[in-house]
Amino acid sequence: MTGETDAQLVARVRRGERAAAEALAQRWLRACRAVALAVTRDEADADDVCQDAFVSAIQRIDDCRNPERFGAWLLQIARNRGHDHLRARARPVLSLEGMEIESGEASPQRLAERGDERTRLLAALGELPQERREVLLLHDLEGWTHREIAERMGLPPGTVRSHLHHARRKMRTLLPELEEGEE
């Protein structure tokens, strides 16, 4: 991954450099997907929303007023696109469509168990308020620090820690087989 800042990459994208857009994608697509998943609670929808948000951000790159905060801007676009997607679909948000399972990976029984686990996990995530889902996914799935989440979501670090604590506690209540994690 490039050592350039987001602002430097945005400047290059504005000059039409495709490699800079690819570098921003490498840097931000996982976080974008995590935010989209927090909103849509569906993996296939999250992929669509994330791709749509990134394409929109690149097309509207001149609208990014603070290039050094490209990530926060992209994540807000993803949140908005996710909400738009849910309104347009007006259907239950939990779906297993789009779940990919590699053949030969495990026994049919284990694959069925994984599907059940995935269904339960997505349902439990759906019980969390969106902001807490985002914090949980960005921290525990993507490995972001409290400070990074706070900066990108525009929240105080203490609020991020509180959201993470409450999200984990709720998940342990909903899925008691989860091991105790770091608080």
PyMOL commands that set and color helices and strands:
alter all, ss='L'
color gray80, all
select helices_A, chain A and resi 6-14+18-40+43-59+61-63+67-89+108-126+130-141+146-153+157-174
alter helices_A, ss='H'
color red, helices_A
deselect
rebuild
show_as cartoon
